[in-house]
Each structure stands twice: as structure tokens, then as C-alpha cells.
Amino acid sequence: MRTEHARILVECRARHYAITVAAEPPDWKPYEVREHFDGVEHGPRYLPGEWFGRLSDAERQRYMRAVYDLDAEGLLVAFKTEGGRLQRIKLTPAGETKAAELTASTEAPVDAP
């Protein structure tokens, strides 16, 4: 698994968790209510510049290819707008498991036996 694949899985897992534990917005903020429930149901918005910092065009393209690779492998589901633009990604159960493994491996202490 390439670095881009791993970073997408870990970041998607973290952002989806943040959405699911966030308090529901008040009903008088309809845009925020819709955004919240779309995030819970379909995962976080895929915004590579926000997720990974400033990226060159080549790096952004590598991340886009990685998203489609992960979708083809069944680790995540890519949701597109009616115009065909990638909007949200959500981990599948297999992707959730893989992201948890990756997160645990990066959190392990270096001096662990």
C-alpha cells in the first residue's frame, strides 16, 4: 500500500469519527443540518488541500488516483455529484479495519518490544 492510500484511509477515518461525535446543529441552520447528516451518511467531503496541506498538481492527482484505487479495492466508497465530481468518501467495513490497523501501527511506541 502506497503512502497516499494509507494517508487517505487514516484521514477519512479521523474525519468521519469527528462528524459522528459532533453535536447535531440546530434546526434553524438548515445548511449545517444537511451537511452534518450527509457527512454521517456518506462520509466527509474529500478536500485534499484541507486534508493534506498544500499539494502540487501532480500530488493532488496521485491522491485522486489513490481514492479510485481504494474504491476499486473495496476499502472505501466514492460519492460523486451529478456532474461526476468526487464529493465525499466513506470507508467500507474493510477500509475501517485497515485504517484502524494503520492508526494503531503509527501510534505504537518506537521502543515497544
C-alpha positions as CSV (number, residue, x, y, z in Angstrom):
1,M,0.0,0.0,0.0
2,R,1.4,3.3,-1.0
3,T,1.7,6.3,1.3
4,E,-1.2,8.2,-0.4
5,H,-3.5,5.2,0.2
6,A,-2.6,4.9,3.9
7,R,-3.0,8.7,4.5
8,I,-6.4,8.8,2.8
9,L,-7.7,5.9,4.9
10,V,-6.4,7.3,8.2
11,E,-7.6,10.8,7.5
12,C,-11.0,9.7,6.3
13,R,-11.4,7.6,9.4
14,A,-10.5,10.5,11.7
15,R,-12.7,13.0,9.9
16,H,-15.7,10.6,9.8
17,Y,-15.3,10.0,13.5
18,A,-15.3,13.8,14.2
19,I,-18.5,14.1,12.2
20,T,-20.3,11.3,14.0
21,V,-19.4,12.5,17.5
22,A,-20.2,16.2,16.8
23,A,-23.4,17.6,18.1
24,E,-26.2,17.9,15.6
25,P,-26.6,21.5,14.5
26,P,-29.8,23.4,15.5
27,D,-32.8,23.1,13.1
28,W,-32.7,26.8,12.2
29,K,-29.4,26.2,10.4
30,P,-30.6,24.0,7.5
31,Y,-27.4,24.1,5.6
32,E,-25.4,22.9,8.6
33,V,-28.1,20.2,9.4
34,R,-27.9,18.8,5.8
35,E,-24.1,19.0,5.8
36,H,-24.0,17.1,9.1
37,F,-26.3,14.3,8.0
38,D,-24.7,14.0,4.6
39,G,-21.3,13.6,6.4
40,V,-22.7,10.9,8.7
41,E,-24.3,9.0,5.9
42,H,-21.8,9.5,3.1
43,G,-18.6,10.4,4.9
44,P,-16.6,13.6,4.9
45,R,-16.1,15.9,2.0
46,Y,-12.9,15.0,0.1
47,L,-10.8,18.2,0.1
48,P,-7.2,17.1,-0.4
49,G,-5.8,20.6,0.1
50,E,-7.5,20.8,3.5
51,W,-6.7,17.2,4.4
52,F,-3.1,17.1,3.4
53,G,-1.9,20.7,3.2
54,R,-0.7,22.4,0.1
55,L,-0.2,20.0,-2.8
56,S,1.2,20.3,-6.2
57,D,-0.9,19.4,-9.2
58,A,1.0,16.1,-9.5
59,E,0.5,15.3,-5.8
60,R,-3.2,16.1,-6.0
61,Q,-3.5,13.8,-9.0
62,R,-1.7,11.0,-7.1
63,Y,-4.2,11.3,-4.2
64,M,-7.1,11.3,-6.7
65,R,-5.8,8.1,-8.3
66,A,-5.4,6.6,-4.8
67,V,-9.0,7.3,-3.9
68,Y,-10.1,5.5,-7.1
69,D,-7.7,2.6,-6.3
70,L,-9.2,2.3,-2.8
71,D,-12.7,2.4,-4.2
72,A,-11.8,-0.4,-6.7
73,E,-10.3,-2.4,-3.9
74,G,-13.5,-2.1,-1.8
75,L,-11.9,-0.1,1.0
76,L,-13.9,3.0,0.5
77,V,-16.9,4.3,-1.4
78,A,-16.5,7.4,-3.5
79,F,-19.6,9.6,-3.8
80,K,-19.8,11.9,-6.8
81,T,-22.0,14.9,-7.6
82,E,-24.5,14.7,-10.5
83,G,-21.8,16.3,-12.6
84,G,-19.3,13.5,-11.9
85,R,-17.0,15.4,-9.5
86,L,-15.8,13.5,-6.4
87,Q,-17.5,15.0,-3.4
88,R,-17.3,12.6,-0.4
89,I,-15.6,9.3,0.5
90,K,-16.7,6.8,3.2
91,L,-14.8,3.8,4.4
92,T,-16.3,0.4,4.0
93,P,-16.0,-2.1,6.9
94,A,-12.9,-3.5,5.3
95,G,-11.5,0.0,4.9
96,E,-12.4,0.8,8.5
97,T,-10.4,-2.2,9.7
98,K,-7.4,-1.4,7.6
99,A,-7.5,2.3,8.7
100,A,-7.6,1.1,12.4
101,E,-4.6,-1.1,11.8
102,L,-2.7,1.7,10.2
103,T,-3.6,4.1,13.0
104,A,-2.5,1.6,15.6
105,S,0.8,0.9,13.9
106,T,1.6,4.6,13.8
107,E,0.6,5.1,17.5
108,A,2.8,2.3,18.7
109,P,5.8,3.4,20.8
110,V,9.1,3.2,19.0
111,D,10.8,1.3,21.9
112,A,8.0,-1.3,22.1
113,P,9.3,-4.9,22.4
